[in-house]
Amino acid sequence: MRARERNVGWRLDYFFVGEELRDRLRAARIHSAVLGSDHCPVELELSV
């Protein structure tokens, strides 16, 4: 109950990065302020 408010619960949304992209990974973010679901959007930032 109220897991999102307390920032607890299962982490079901993941990104897996293979070796070929590992050096291009710049940042990973969880957007907990985005509402509309019990999930939080996740984002990867990759260099070009």
Secondary structure per residue as TSV (DSSP state, phi and psi in degrees):
chain	resnum	aa	ss	phi	psi
A	1	M	-	360.0	134.4
A	2	R	-	54.9	34.1
A	3	A	H	-61.7	-40.8
A	4	R	H	-64.4	-42.8
A	5	E	H	-59.6	-35.1
A	6	R	H	-94.4	0.2
A	7	N	T	56.5	46.7
A	8	V	-	-130.4	161.5
A	9	G	S	129.4	-175.3
A	10	W	-	-75.0	140.4
A	11	R	-	-100.5	99.5
A	12	L	-	-101.6	-14.3
A	13	D	-	-103.7	115.4
A	14	Y	-	-132.2	158.2
A	15	F	-	-115.9	136.4
A	16	F	-	-111.6	130.2
A	17	V	-	-115.5	122.9
A	18	G	-	-75.7	168.2
A	19	E	H	-55.5	-34.5
A	20	E	H	-68.0	-20.2
A	21	L	H	-106.7	-8.8
A	22	R	H	-55.0	-43.4
A	23	D	T	-72.4	-15.2
A	24	R	T	-91.6	-8.3
A	25	L	E	-70.1	122.2
A	26	R	E	-108.0	-35.7
A	27	A	E	-161.1	156.7
A	28	A	E	-136.1	133.7
A	29	R	E	-134.4	148.9
A	30	I	E	-112.3	123.3
A	31	H	-	-95.8	78.7
A	32	S	T	-72.4	-16.8
A	33	A	T	-81.8	-11.8
A	34	V	-	-81.0	119.8
A	35	L	-	-105.4	170.6
A	36	G	S	127.5	-6.9
A	37	S	S	-156.9	171.4
A	38	D	S	-86.3	0.0
A	39	H	S	-101.5	154.8
A	40	C	-	-108.8	133.5
A	41	P	-	-63.2	144.3
A	42	V	E	-117.9	152.5
A	43	E	E	-138.8	141.1
A	44	L	E	-115.6	139.2
A	45	E	E	-111.3	122.5
A	46	L	E	-116.8	144.8
A	47	S	-	-76.8	157.8
A	48	V	-	-83.2	360.0
